[in-house]
Amino acid sequence: MATDFRSDTVTRPTAAMRAAMAEAPVGDDVFGDDPSVNALEAEVAEMLGFEAAMYVPSGTQSNLVGVMTHCARGDEYIVGQDAHTYRYEAGGAAVLGSIQPQPLDNAADGTIPLPAIEAAVKQRVDPRAIAEHFDSVSVCLSKGLGAPVGSVLCGKREFIKTARRWRKMVGGGMRQAGILAAAGRHALKHHIERLAEDHENAARLAAGLARHKELTVAPTQTNMVFVTVRADIADAFAQHLAAAGVRPYGTTRQRWCTHLDVSRGDIDAAIACVDRFFAQRT
């Protein structure tokens, strides 16, 4: 059976999540009367210590709406060189909001090395302890939490009121979205504690890959393992993995992402597949 390590966005809804979606009470979220959406927004706001929250279709839209709500046209926002908003969201803040990014170099661990951020970003910390340092927070439900779609933008009540107008403008107003929100609520209730399993699996995977001198494995802190493959074997290595149904993202620079559809057994099978490749070359 193939194991997909490309991203934690490839997860599929569990049977319990599908049941929650099927049974979800719904209304018209644009009018503010979808009970499942309202409940999800209230739960995430409470979890992170914010006054209000807003459900949107994607993390990209949540980030865009957040930046456009914080900033006016011609303003500047400070962002890491490797931040998703800067590198992977098609320049939305600049194109749609006329907001200029001011990128800073990220540290090796992905943070911008400011003491306040370094003190806040740790494993096994209550979400409120991280969120209290920020004016707004975007929580993606479709990554490690395994929901099929959606993010939640949190902030002060007036901030969210303004953000709802931006959401409408950029096409994020949905109608009976409670079916999707129910998946998010299920994820919050059942999939947060198990994130530690993904981190443990990633550490196990990184250790297995690092045994081979042809692979350079970056320090692994979460559920993503970044690997640089020696150029002269990269294509052959990628073909070997693909033939065995092991699917990281990339060829010379690879990303292996653990998630709820990747088990401890899948990790060991992937490591064994890698070992076979190098054993055949000796």
Summary of the structure (lengths in Angstrom):
residues: 282
radius of gyration: 20.3
end to end distance: 27.2
largest distance: 65.6
contacts: 882
relative contact order: 0.18
helix: 46%
strand: 15%
